[in-house]
Every structure is written in structure tokens, then in C-alpha cells.
Amino acid sequence: MRAVFQPHRYGRSEQEWPLYAQALEQADETLLLDVYAAGEAPLQLTSAQIAQRILEHLRAKGRRASYQSWESTLDYLRQSAAPGELILTIGAGNVFRLGRLLVTEKEAV
């Protein structure tokens, strides 16, 4: 199972990243997107710094994880998704669109 995760708001992500990382341990592979700011400016940590902390945790647990742009993630999933594979899109913002695009494209084939 793969998880595509888009954290919501900087303040929440700065505080909750350890819990996010722990929950994402359940995925075989995690693809992290930028924080969906919802109008909030970065506080002390940027999206990249939050992602780096989560990535380090997941890699230490032997999990595959990467931090990419939305477009790169979509391209990667288009190329690598297998029929019947479970891909969870989790979080705020536009992450839900990735799943919809993949399903629509697969149905058109």
C-alpha cells in the first residue's frame, strides 16, 4: 500500500509531524507533498523541513519515502501504479485530485 500525504497547516504540521510519521509507517511507500497552508504563513519550519523529519523517521523504519511536487507525484504514480494496487491520498488541499485523475485515466484505457 502506498500513501500520498499532504499535511494541513504549518502550525499543526510542526507540532504533529512525529504522529504523522508514526501513522505513515503502515505504508510500504509514502509520497510527501508540500504543506497545504490554508492561508497560513510558514512558522519556524518550511514544508521541506517538515518533510525531511518525516522522511528520516520512515527511512529509519525501512520504509520507502520521498518528497516531491504534486506534478512529479502524479507522473510517478501514472508510471508505477499497478492494477488493483491500493494508493491512499491523505490530507488537505488538492491531494484528493491525484486519486481521481489516476482512476479516470485507468478507466479510459
Phi and psi restraints in degrees (range 20) as a CNS / XPLOR table:
assign (resid 1 and name C) (resid 2 and name N)
       (resid 2 and name CA) (resid 2 and name C) 1.0 -113.3 20.0 2
assign (resid 2 and name N) (resid 2 and name CA)
       (resid 2 and name C) (resid 3 and name N) 1.0 147.6 20.0 2
assign (resid 2 and name C) (resid 3 and name N)
       (resid 3 and name CA) (resid 3 and name C) 1.0 -122.4 20.0 2
assign (resid 3 and name N) (resid 3 and name CA)
       (resid 3 and name C) (resid 4 and name N) 1.0 133.6 20.0 2
assign (resid 3 and name C) (resid 4 and name N)
       (resid 4 and name CA) (resid 4 and name C) 1.0 -110.8 20.0 2
assign (resid 4 and name N) (resid 4 and name CA)
       (resid 4 and name C) (resid 5 and name N) 1.0 117.1 20.0 2
assign (resid 4 and name C) (resid 5 and name N)
       (resid 5 and name CA) (resid 5 and name C) 1.0 -119.5 20.0 2
assign (resid 5 and name N) (resid 5 and name CA)
       (resid 5 and name C) (resid 6 and name N) 1.0 128.5 20.0 2
assign (resid 5 and name C) (resid 6 and name N)
       (resid 6 and name CA) (resid 6 and name C) 1.0 -119.1 20.0 2
assign (resid 6 and name N) (resid 6 and name CA)
       (resid 6 and name C) (resid 7 and name N) 1.0 102.6 20.0 2
assign (resid 6 and name C) (resid 7 and name N)
       (resid 7 and name CA) (resid 7 and name C) 1.0 -60.3 20.0 2
assign (resid 7 and name N) (resid 7 and name CA)
       (resid 7 and name C) (resid 8 and name N) 1.0 154.4 20.0 2
assign (resid 7 and name C) (resid 8 and name N)
       (resid 8 and name CA) (resid 8 and name C) 1.0 -114.3 20.0 2
assign (resid 8 and name N) (resid 8 and name CA)
       (resid 8 and name C) (resid 9 and name N) 1.0 120.2 20.0 2
assign (resid 8 and name C) (resid 9 and name N)
       (resid 9 and name CA) (resid 9 and name C) 1.0 68.9 20.0 2
assign (resid 9 and name N) (resid 9 and name CA)
       (resid 9 and name C) (resid 10 and name N) 1.0 139.9 20.0 2
assign (resid 9 and name C) (resid 10 and name N)
       (resid 10 and name CA) (resid 10 and name C) 1.0 -67.4 20.0 2
assign (resid 10 and name N) (resid 10 and name CA)
       (resid 10 and name C) (resid 11 and name N) 1.0 -47.2 20.0 2
assign (resid 10 and name C) (resid 11 and name N)
       (resid 11 and name CA) (resid 11 and name C) 1.0 -58.1 20.0 2
assign (resid 11 and name N) (resid 11 and name CA)
       (resid 11 and name C) (resid 12 and name N) 1.0 -46.1 20.0 2
assign (resid 11 and name C) (resid 12 and name N)
       (resid 12 and name CA) (resid 12 and name C) 1.0 -64.3 20.0 2
assign (resid 12 and name N) (resid 12 and name CA)
       (resid 12 and name C) (resid 13 and name N) 1.0 -43.1 20.0 2
assign (resid 12 and name C) (resid 13 and name N)
       (resid 13 and name CA) (resid 13 and name C) 1.0 -67.4 20.0 2
assign (resid 13 and name N) (resid 13 and name CA)
       (resid 13 and name C) (resid 14 and name N) 1.0 -37.3 20.0 2
assign (resid 13 and name C) (resid 14 and name N)
       (resid 14 and name CA) (resid 14 and name C) 1.0 -61.1 20.0 2
assign (resid 14 and name N) (resid 14 and name CA)
       (resid 14 and name C) (resid 15 and name N) 1.0 -38.6 20.0 2
assign (resid 14 and name C) (resid 15 and name N)
       (resid 15 and name CA) (resid 15 and name C) 1.0 -82.0 20.0 2
assign (resid 15 and name N) (resid 15 and name CA)
       (resid 15 and name C) (resid 16 and name N) 1.0 -37.8 20.0 2
assign (resid 15 and name C) (resid 16 and name N)
       (resid 16 and name CA) (resid 16 and name C) 1.0 -100.1 20.0 2
assign (resid 16 and name N) (resid 16 and name CA)
       (resid 16 and name C) (resid 17 and name N) 1.0 0.5 20.0 2
assign (resid 16 and name C) (resid 17 and name N)
       (resid 17 and name CA) (resid 17 and name C) 1.0 -54.5 20.0 2
assign (resid 17 and name N) (resid 17 and name CA)
       (resid 17 and name C) (resid 18 and name N) 1.0 -35.9 20.0 2
assign (resid 17 and name C) (resid 18 and name N)
       (resid 18 and name CA) (resid 18 and name C) 1.0 -62.3 20.0 2
assign (resid 18 and name N) (resid 18 and name CA)
       (resid 18 and name C) (resid 19 and name N) 1.0 -36.9 20.0 2
assign (resid 18 and name C) (resid 19 and name N)
       (resid 19 and name CA) (resid 19 and name C) 1.0 -70.4 20.0 2
assign (resid 19 and name N) (resid 19 and name CA)
       (resid 19 and name C) (resid 20 and name N) 1.0 -37.9 20.0 2
assign (resid 19 and name C) (resid 20 and name N)
       (resid 20 and name CA) (resid 20 and name C) 1.0 -59.5 20.0 2
assign (resid 20 and name N) (resid 20 and name CA)
       (resid 20 and name C) (resid 21 and name N) 1.0 -48.1 20.0 2
assign (resid 20 and name C) (resid 21 and name N)
       (resid 21 and name CA) (resid 21 and name C) 1.0 -60.6 20.0 2
assign (resid 21 and name N) (resid 21 and name CA)
       (resid 21 and name C) (resid 22 and name N) 1.0 -42.6 20.0 2
assign (resid 21 and name C) (resid 22 and name N)
       (resid 22 and name CA) (resid 22 and name C) 1.0 -62.8 20.0 2
assign (resid 22 and name N) (resid 22 and name CA)
       (resid 22 and name C) (resid 23 and name N) 1.0 -44.3 20.0 2
assign (resid 22 and name C) (resid 23 and name N)
       (resid 23 and name CA) (resid 23 and name C) 1.0 -65.1 20.0 2
assign (resid 23 and name N) (resid 23 and name CA)
       (resid 23 and name C) (resid 24 and name N) 1.0 -37.0 20.0 2
assign (resid 23 and name C) (resid 24 and name N)
       (resid 24 and name CA) (resid 24 and name C) 1.0 -74.1 20.0 2
assign (resid 24 and name N) (resid 24 and name CA)
       (resid 24 and name C) (resid 25 and name N) 1.0 -9.9 20.0 2
assign (resid 24 and name C) (resid 25 and name N)
       (resid 25 and name CA) (resid 25 and name C) 1.0 -59.2 20.0 2
assign (resid 25 and name N) (resid 25 and name CA)
       (resid 25 and name C) (resid 26 and name N) 1.0 -23.8 20.0 2
assign (resid 25 and name C) (resid 26 and name N)
       (resid 26 and name CA) (resid 26 and name C) 1.0 -70.4 20.0 2
assign (resid 26 and name N) (resid 26 and name CA)
       (resid 26 and name C) (resid 27 and name N) 1.0 -20.8 20.0 2
assign (resid 26 and name C) (resid 27 and name N)
       (resid 27 and name CA) (resid 27 and name C) 1.0 -85.2 20.0 2
assign (resid 27 and name N) (resid 27 and name CA)
       (resid 27 and name C) (resid 28 and name N) 1.0 146.7 20.0 2
assign (resid 27 and name C) (resid 28 and name N)
       (resid 28 and name CA) (resid 28 and name C) 1.0 -71.0 20.0 2
assign (resid 28 and name N) (resid 28 and name CA)
       (resid 28 and name C) (resid 29 and name N) 1.0 -34.1 20.0 2
assign (resid 28 and name C) (resid 29 and name N)
       (resid 29 and name CA) (resid 29 and name C) 1.0 -143.2 20.0 2
assign (resid 29 and name N) (resid 29 and name CA)
       (resid 29 and name C) (resid 30 and name N) 1.0 138.3 20.0 2
assign (resid 29 and name C) (resid 30 and name N)
       (resid 30 and name CA) (resid 30 and name C) 1.0 -122.3 20.0 2
assign (resid 30 and name N) (resid 30 and name CA)
       (resid 30 and name C) (resid 31 and name N) 1.0 132.5 20.0 2
assign (resid 30 and name C) (resid 31 and name N)
       (resid 31 and name CA) (resid 31 and name C) 1.0 -113.1 20.0 2
assign (resid 31 and name N) (resid 31 and name CA)
       (resid 31 and name C) (resid 32 and name N) 1.0 117.5 20.0 2
assign (resid 31 and name C) (resid 32 and name N)
       (resid 32 and name CA) (resid 32 and name C) 1.0 -98.9 20.0 2
assign (resid 32 and name N) (resid 32 and name CA)
       (resid 32 and name C) (resid 33 and name N) 1.0 135.3 20.0 2
assign (resid 32 and name C) (resid 33 and name N)
       (resid 33 and name CA) (resid 33 and name C) 1.0 -106.5 20.0 2
assign (resid 33 and name N) (resid 33 and name CA)
       (resid 33 and name C) (resid 34 and name N) 1.0 170.0 20.0 2
assign (resid 33 and name C) (resid 34 and name N)
       (resid 34 and name CA) (resid 34 and name C) 1.0 -60.7 20.0 2
assign (resid 34 and name N) (resid 34 and name CA)
       (resid 34 and name C) (resid 35 and name N) 1.0 155.3 20.0 2
assign (resid 34 and name C) (resid 35 and name N)
       (resid 35 and name CA) (resid 35 and name C) 1.0 -61.6 20.0 2
assign (resid 35 and name N) (resid 35 and name CA)
       (resid 35 and name C) (resid 36 and name N) 1.0 133.8 20.0 2
assign (resid 35 and name C) (resid 36 and name N)
       (resid 36 and name CA) (resid 36 and name C) 1.0 -83.7 20.0 2
assign (resid 36 and name N) (resid 36 and name CA)
       (resid 36 and name C) (resid 37 and name N) 1.0 106.4 20.0 2
assign (resid 36 and name C) (resid 37 and name N)
       (resid 37 and name CA) (resid 37 and name C) 1.0 -72.6 20.0 2
assign (resid 37 and name N) (resid 37 and name CA)
       (resid 37 and name C) (resid 38 and name N) 1.0 -27.8 20.0 2
assign (resid 37 and name C) (resid 38 and name N)
       (resid 38 and name CA) (resid 38 and name C) 1.0 51.5 20.0 2
assign (resid 38 and name N) (resid 38 and name CA)
       (resid 38 and name C) (resid 39 and name N) 1.0 42.0 20.0 2
assign (resid 38 and name C) (resid 39 and name N)
       (resid 39 and name CA) (resid 39 and name C) 1.0 86.2 20.0 2
assign (resid 39 and name N) (resid 39 and name CA)
       (resid 39 and name C) (resid 40 and name N) 1.0 -4.8 20.0 2
assign (resid 39 and name C) (resid 40 and name N)
       (resid 40 and name CA) (resid 40 and name C) 1.0 -89.4 20.0 2
assign (resid 40 and name N) (resid 40 and name CA)
       (resid 40 and name C) (resid 41 and name N) 1.0 134.2 20.0 2
assign (resid 40 and name C) (resid 41 and name N)
       (resid 41 and name CA) (resid 41 and name C) 1.0 -77.7 20.0 2
assign (resid 41 and name N) (resid 41 and name CA)
       (resid 41 and name C) (resid 42 and name N) 1.0 151.2 20.0 2
assign (resid 41 and name C) (resid 42 and name N)
       (resid 42 and name CA) (resid 42 and name C) 1.0 -55.9 20.0 2
assign (resid 42 and name N) (resid 42 and name CA)
       (resid 42 and name C) (resid 43 and name N) 1.0 142.8 20.0 2
assign (resid 42 and name C) (resid 43 and name N)
       (resid 43 and name CA) (resid 43 and name C) 1.0 -91.5 20.0 2
assign (resid 43 and name N) (resid 43 and name CA)
       (resid 43 and name C) (resid 44 and name N) 1.0 -100.5 20.0 2
assign (resid 43 and name C) (resid 44 and name N)
       (resid 44 and name CA) (resid 44 and name C) 1.0 -97.7 20.0 2
assign (resid 44 and name N) (resid 44 and name CA)
       (resid 44 and name C) (resid 45 and name N) 1.0 -29.6 20.0 2
assign (resid 44 and name C) (resid 45 and name N)
       (resid 45 and name CA) (resid 45 and name C) 1.0 -110.4 20.0 2
assign (resid 45 and name N) (resid 45 and name CA)
       (resid 45 and name C) (resid 46 and name N) 1.0 139.8 20.0 2
assign (resid 45 and name C) (resid 46 and name N)
       (resid 46 and name CA) (resid 46 and name C) 1.0 -85.2 20.0 2
assign (resid 46 and name N) (resid 46 and name CA)
       (resid 46 and name C) (resid 47 and name N) 1.0 171.5 20.0 2
assign (resid 46 and name C) (resid 47 and name N)
       (resid 47 and name CA) (resid 47 and name C) 1.0 -55.9 20.0 2
assign (resid 47 and name N) (resid 47 and name CA)
       (resid 47 and name C) (resid 48 and name N) 1.0 -43.7 20.0 2
assign (resid 47 and name C) (resid 48 and name N)
       (resid 48 and name CA) (resid 48 and name C) 1.0 -63.7 20.0 2
assign (resid 48 and name N) (resid 48 and name CA)
       (resid 48 and name C) (resid 49 and name N) 1.0 -38.6 20.0 2
assign (resid 48 and name C) (resid 49 and name N)
       (resid 49 and name CA) (resid 49 and name C) 1.0 -69.6 20.0 2
assign (resid 49 and name N) (resid 49 and name CA)
       (resid 49 and name C) (resid 50 and name N) 1.0 -40.4 20.0 2
assign (resid 49 and name C) (resid 50 and name N)
       (resid 50 and name CA) (resid 50 and name C) 1.0 -63.5 20.0 2
assign (resid 50 and name N) (resid 50 and name CA)
       (resid 50 and name C) (resid 51 and name N) 1.0 -45.9 20.0 2
assign (resid 50 and name C) (resid 51 and name N)
       (resid 51 and name CA) (resid 51 and name C) 1.0 -60.0 20.0 2
assign (resid 51 and name N) (resid 51 and name CA)
       (resid 51 and name C) (resid 52 and name N) 1.0 -42.7 20.0 2
assign (resid 51 and name C) (resid 52 and name N)
       (resid 52 and name CA) (resid 52 and name C) 1.0 -60.1 20.0 2
assign (resid 52 and name N) (resid 52 and name CA)
       (resid 52 and name C) (resid 53 and name N) 1.0 -40.0 20.0 2
assign (resid 52 and name C) (resid 53 and name N)
       (resid 53 and name CA) (resid 53 and name C) 1.0 -64.3 20.0 2
assign (resid 53 and name N) (resid 53 and name CA)
       (resid 53 and name C) (resid 54 and name N) 1.0 -43.5 20.0 2
assign (resid 53 and name C) (resid 54 and name N)
       (resid 54 and name CA) (resid 54 and name C) 1.0 -66.3 20.0 2
assign (resid 54 and name N) (resid 54 and name CA)
       (resid 54 and name C) (resid 55 and name N) 1.0 -43.8 20.0 2
assign (resid 54 and name C) (resid 55 and name N)
       (resid 55 and name CA) (resid 55 and name C) 1.0 -59.5 20.0 2
assign (resid 55 and name N) (resid 55 and name CA)
       (resid 55 and name C) (resid 56 and name N) 1.0 -45.7 20.0 2
assign (resid 55 and name C) (resid 56 and name N)
       (resid 56 and name CA) (resid 56 and name C) 1.0 -59.7 20.0 2
assign (resid 56 and name N) (resid 56 and name CA)
       (resid 56 and name C) (resid 57 and name N) 1.0 -42.4 20.0 2
assign (resid 56 and name C) (resid 57 and name N)
       (resid 57 and name CA) (resid 57 and name C) 1.0 -62.3 20.0 2
assign (resid 57 and name N) (resid 57 and name CA)
       (resid 57 and name C) (resid 58 and name N) 1.0 -48.8 20.0 2
assign (resid 57 and name C) (resid 58 and name N)
       (resid 58 and name CA) (resid 58 and name C) 1.0 -65.5 20.0 2
assign (resid 58 and name N) (resid 58 and name CA)
       (resid 58 and name C) (resid 59 and name N) 1.0 -42.1 20.0 2
assign (resid 58 and name C) (resid 59 and name N)
       (resid 59 and name CA) (resid 59 and name C) 1.0 -65.2 20.0 2
assign (resid 59 and name N) (resid 59 and name CA)
       (resid 59 and name C) (resid 60 and name N) 1.0 -35.6 20.0 2
assign (resid 59 and name C) (resid 60 and name N)
       (resid 60 and name CA) (resid 60 and name C) 1.0 -63.6 20.0 2
assign (resid 60 and name N) (resid 60 and name CA)
       (resid 60 and name C) (resid 61 and name N) 1.0 -26.8 20.0 2
assign (resid 60 and name C) (resid 61 and name N)
       (resid 61 and name CA) (resid 61 and name C) 1.0 -90.2 20.0 2
assign (resid 61 and name N) (resid 61 and name CA)
       (resid 61 and name C) (resid 62 and name N) 1.0 6.0 20.0 2
assign (resid 61 and name C) (resid 62 and name N)
       (resid 62 and name CA) (resid 62 and name C) 1.0 80.1 20.0 2
assign (resid 62 and name N) (resid 62 and name CA)
       (resid 62 and name C) (resid 63 and name N) 1.0 20.1 20.0 2
assign (resid 62 and name C) (resid 63 and name N)
       (resid 63 and name CA) (resid 63 and name C) 1.0 -98.9 20.0 2
assign (resid 63 and name N) (resid 63 and name CA)
       (resid 63 and name C) (resid 64 and name N) 1.0 147.1 20.0 2
assign (resid 63 and name C) (resid 64 and name N)
       (resid 64 and name CA) (resid 64 and name C) 1.0 -80.9 20.0 2
assign (resid 64 and name N) (resid 64 and name CA)
       (resid 64 and name C) (resid 65 and name N) 1.0 134.4 20.0 2
assign (resid 64 and name C) (resid 65 and name N)
       (resid 65 and name CA) (resid 65 and name C) 1.0 -155.2 20.0 2
assign (resid 65 and name N) (resid 65 and name CA)
       (resid 65 and name C) (resid 66 and name N) 1.0 145.7 20.0 2
assign (resid 65 and name C) (resid 66 and name N)
       (resid 66 and name CA) (resid 66 and name C) 1.0 -148.6 20.0 2
assign (resid 66 and name N) (resid 66 and name CA)
       (resid 66 and name C) (resid 67 and name N) 1.0 160.4 20.0 2
assign (resid 66 and name C) (resid 67 and name N)
       (resid 67 and name CA) (resid 67 and name C) 1.0 -119.9 20.0 2
assign (resid 67 and name N) (resid 67 and name CA)
       (resid 67 and name C) (resid 68 and name N) 1.0 117.3 20.0 2
assign (resid 67 and name C) (resid 68 and name N)
       (resid 68 and name CA) (resid 68 and name C) 1.0 -140.2 20.0 2
assign (resid 68 and name N) (resid 68 and name CA)
       (resid 68 and name C) (resid 69 and name N) 1.0 169.5 20.0 2
assign (resid 68 and name C) (resid 69 and name N)
       (resid 69 and name CA) (resid 69 and name C) 1.0 -73.8 20.0 2
assign (resid 69 and name N) (resid 69 and name CA)
       (resid 69 and name C) (resid 70 and name N) 1.0 164.4 20.0 2
assign (resid 69 and name C) (resid 70 and name N)
       (resid 70 and name CA) (resid 70 and name C) 1.0 -58.5 20.0 2
assign (resid 70 and name N) (resid 70 and name CA)
       (resid 70 and name C) (resid 71 and name N) 1.0 -45.6 20.0 2
assign (resid 70 and name C) (resid 71 and name N)
       (resid 71 and name CA) (resid 71 and name C) 1.0 -65.5 20.0 2
assign (resid 71 and name N) (resid 71 and name CA)
       (resid 71 and name C) (resid 72 and name N) 1.0 -42.0 20.0 2
assign (resid 71 and name C) (resid 72 and name N)
       (resid 72 and name CA) (resid 72 and name C) 1.0 -64.6 20.0 2
assign (resid 72 and name N) (resid 72 and name CA)
       (resid 72 and name C) (resid 73 and name N) 1.0 -38.3 20.0 2
assign (resid 72 and name C) (resid 73 and name N)
       (resid 73 and name CA) (resid 73 and name C) 1.0 -64.4 20.0 2
assign (resid 73 and name N) (resid 73 and name CA)
       (resid 73 and name C) (resid 74 and name N) 1.0 -44.2 20.0 2
assign (resid 73 and name C) (resid 74 and name N)
       (resid 74 and name CA) (resid 74 and name C) 1.0 -61.3 20.0 2
assign (resid 74 and name N) (resid 74 and name CA)
       (resid 74 and name C) (resid 75 and name N) 1.0 -45.8 20.0 2
assign (resid 74 and name C) (resid 75 and name N)
       (resid 75 and name CA) (resid 75 and name C) 1.0 -60.8 20.0 2
assign (resid 75 and name N) (resid 75 and name CA)
       (resid 75 and name C) (resid 76 and name N) 1.0 -44.2 20.0 2
assign (resid 75 and name C) (resid 76 and name N)
       (resid 76 and name CA) (resid 76 and name C) 1.0 -60.5 20.0 2
assign (resid 76 and name N) (resid 76 and name CA)
       (resid 76 and name C) (resid 77 and name N) 1.0 -45.7 20.0 2
assign (resid 76 and name C) (resid 77 and name N)
       (resid 77 and name CA) (resid 77 and name C) 1.0 -67.5 20.0 2
assign (resid 77 and name N) (resid 77 and name CA)
       (resid 77 and name C) (resid 78 and name N) 1.0 -36.4 20.0 2
assign (resid 77 and name C) (resid 78 and name N)
       (resid 78 and name CA) (resid 78 and name C) 1.0 -58.6 20.0 2
assign (resid 78 and name N) (resid 78 and name CA)
       (resid 78 and name C) (resid 79 and name N) 1.0 -39.6 20.0 2
assign (resid 78 and name C) (resid 79 and name N)
       (resid 79 and name CA) (resid 79 and name C) 1.0 -81.2 20.0 2
assign (resid 79 and name N) (resid 79 and name CA)
       (resid 79 and name C) (resid 80 and name N) 1.0 -28.9 20.0 2
assign (resid 79 and name C) (resid 80 and name N)
       (resid 80 and name CA) (resid 80 and name C) 1.0 -112.4 20.0 2
assign (resid 80 and name N) (resid 80 and name CA)
       (resid 80 and name C) (resid 81 and name N) 1.0 -13.3 20.0 2
assign (resid 80 and name C) (resid 81 and name N)
       (resid 81 and name CA) (resid 81 and name C) 1.0 -67.3 20.0 2
assign (resid 81 and name N) (resid 81 and name CA)
       (resid 81 and name C) (resid 82 and name N) 1.0 134.0 20.0 2
assign (resid 81 and name C) (resid 82 and name N)
       (resid 82 and name CA) (resid 82 and name C) 1.0 -104.5 20.0 2
assign (resid 82 and name N) (resid 82 and name CA)
       (resid 82 and name C) (resid 83 and name N) 1.0 151.5 20.0 2
assign (resid 82 and name C) (resid 83 and name N)
       (resid 83 and name CA) (resid 83 and name C) 1.0 -55.9 20.0 2
assign (resid 83 and name N) (resid 83 and name CA)
       (resid 83 and name C) (resid 84 and name N) 1.0 133.2 20.0 2
assign (resid 83 and name C) (resid 84 and name N)
       (resid 84 and name CA) (resid 84 and name C) 1.0 81.5 20.0 2
assign (resid 84 and name N) (resid 84 and name CA)
       (resid 84 and name C) (resid 85 and name N) 1.0 -3.2 20.0 2
assign (resid 84 and name C) (resid 85 and name N)
       (resid 85 and name CA) (resid 85 and name C) 1.0 -72.8 20.0 2
assign (resid 85 and name N) (resid 85 and name CA)
       (resid 85 and name C) (resid 86 and name N) 1.0 142.0 20.0 2
assign (resid 85 and name C) (resid 86 and name N)
       (resid 86 and name CA) (resid 86 and name C) 1.0 -91.0 20.0 2
assign (resid 86 and name N) (resid 86 and name CA)
       (resid 86 and name C) (resid 87 and name N) 1.0 120.2 20.0 2
assign (resid 86 and name C) (resid 87 and name N)
       (resid 87 and name CA) (resid 87 and name C) 1.0 -125.7 20.0 2
assign (resid 87 and name N) (resid 87 and name CA)
       (resid 87 and name C) (resid 88 and name N) 1.0 114.4 20.0 2
assign (resid 87 and name C) (resid 88 and name N)
       (resid 88 and name CA) (resid 88 and name C) 1.0 -92.1 20.0 2
assign (resid 88 and name N) (resid 88 and name CA)
       (resid 88 and name C) (resid 89 and name N) 1.0 131.4 20.0 2
assign (resid 88 and name C) (resid 89 and name N)
       (resid 89 and name CA) (resid 89 and name C) 1.0 -106.8 20.0 2
assign (resid 89 and name N) (resid 89 and name CA)
       (resid 89 and name C) (resid 90 and name N) 1.0 117.3 20.0 2
assign (resid 89 and name C) (resid 90 and name N)
       (resid 90 and name CA) (resid 90 and name C) 1.0 -125.8 20.0 2
assign (resid 90 and name N) (resid 90 and name CA)
       (resid 90 and name C) (resid 91 and name N) 1.0 134.8 20.0 2
assign (resid 90 and name C) (resid 91 and name N)
       (resid 91 and name CA) (resid 91 and name C) 1.0 128.1 20.0 2
assign (resid 91 and name N) (resid 91 and name CA)
       (resid 91 and name C) (resid 92 and name N) 1.0 -160.5 20.0 2
assign (resid 91 and name C) (resid 92 and name N)
       (resid 92 and name CA) (resid 92 and name C) 1.0 -106.3 20.0 2
assign (resid 92 and name N) (resid 92 and name CA)
       (resid 92 and name C) (resid 93 and name N) 1.0 -177.5 20.0 2
assign (resid 92 and name C) (resid 93 and name N)
       (resid 93 and name CA) (resid 93 and name C) 1.0 73.0 20.0 2
assign (resid 93 and name N) (resid 93 and name CA)
       (resid 93 and name C) (resid 94 and name N) 1.0 -138.8 20.0 2
assign (resid 93 and name C) (resid 94 and name N)
       (resid 94 and name CA) (resid 94 and name C) 1.0 -99.8 20.0 2
assign (resid 94 and name N) (resid 94 and name CA)
       (resid 94 and name C) (resid 95 and name N) 1.0 12.3 20.0 2
assign (resid 94 and name C) (resid 95 and name N)
       (resid 95 and name CA) (resid 95 and name C) 1.0 -58.6 20.0 2
assign (resid 95 and name N) (resid 95 and name CA)
       (resid 95 and name C) (resid 96 and name N) 1.0 -31.9 20.0 2
assign (resid 95 and name C) (resid 96 and name N)
       (resid 96 and name CA) (resid 96 and name C) 1.0 -61.4 20.0 2
assign (resid 96 and name N) (resid 96 and name CA)
       (resid 96 and name C) (resid 97 and name N) 1.0 -26.9 20.0 2
assign (resid 96 and name C) (resid 97 and name N)
       (resid 97 and name CA) (resid 97 and name C) 1.0 -65.3 20.0 2
assign (resid 97 and name N) (resid 97 and name CA)
       (resid 97 and name C) (resid 98 and name N) 1.0 -29.7 20.0 2
assign (resid 97 and name C) (resid 98 and name N)
       (resid 98 and name CA) (resid 98 and name C) 1.0 -58.2 20.0 2
assign (resid 98 and name N) (resid 98 and name CA)
       (resid 98 and name C) (resid 99 and name N) 1.0 -49.0 20.0 2
assign (resid 98 and name C) (resid 99 and name N)
       (resid 99 and name CA) (resid 99 and name C) 1.0 -62.0 20.0 2
assign (resid 99 and name N) (resid 99 and name CA)
       (resid 99 and name C) (resid 100 and name N) 1.0 -44.1 20.0 2
assign (resid 99 and name C) (resid 100 and name N)
       (resid 100 and name CA) (resid 100 and name C) 1.0 -62.3 20.0 2
assign (resid 100 and name N) (resid 100 and name CA)
       (resid 100 and name C) (resid 101 and name N) 1.0 -42.7 20.0 2
assign (resid 100 and name C) (resid 101 and name N)
       (resid 101 and name CA) (resid 101 and name C) 1.0 -63.4 20.0 2
assign (resid 101 and name N) (resid 101 and name CA)
       (resid 101 and name C) (resid 102 and name N) 1.0 -44.6 20.0 2
assign (resid 101 and name C) (resid 102 and name N)
       (resid 102 and name CA) (resid 102 and name C) 1.0 -62.7 20.0 2
assign (resid 102 and name N) (resid 102 and name CA)
       (resid 102 and name C) (resid 103 and name N) 1.0 -44.6 20.0 2
assign (resid 102 and name C) (resid 103 and name N)
       (resid 103 and name CA) (resid 103 and name C) 1.0 -65.0 20.0 2
assign (resid 103 and name N) (resid 103 and name CA)
       (resid 103 and name C) (resid 104 and name N) 1.0 -45.3 20.0 2
assign (resid 103 and name C) (resid 104 and name N)
       (resid 104 and name CA) (resid 104 and name C) 1.0 -60.2 20.0 2
assign (resid 104 and name N) (resid 104 and name CA)
       (resid 104 and name C) (resid 105 and name N) 1.0 -43.3 20.0 2
assign (resid 104 and name C) (resid 105 and name N)
       (resid 105 and name CA) (resid 105 and name C) 1.0 -65.0 20.0 2
assign (resid 105 and name N) (resid 105 and name CA)
       (resid 105 and name C) (resid 106 and name N) 1.0 -41.8 20.0 2
assign (resid 105 and name C) (resid 106 and name N)
       (resid 106 and name CA) (resid 106 and name C) 1.0 -67.3 20.0 2
assign (resid 106 and name N) (resid 106 and name CA)
       (resid 106 and name C) (resid 107 and name N) 1.0 -36.1 20.0 2
assign (resid 106 and name C) (resid 107 and name N)
       (resid 107 and name CA) (resid 107 and name C) 1.0 -69.1 20.0 2
assign (resid 107 and name N) (resid 107 and name CA)
       (resid 107 and name C) (resid 108 and name N) 1.0 -28.8 20.0 2
assign (resid 107 and name C) (resid 108 and name N)
       (resid 108 and name CA) (resid 108 and name C) 1.0 -76.5 20.0 2
assign (resid 108 and name N) (resid 108 and name CA)
       (resid 108 and name C) (resid 109 and name N) 1.0 -16.3 20.0 2
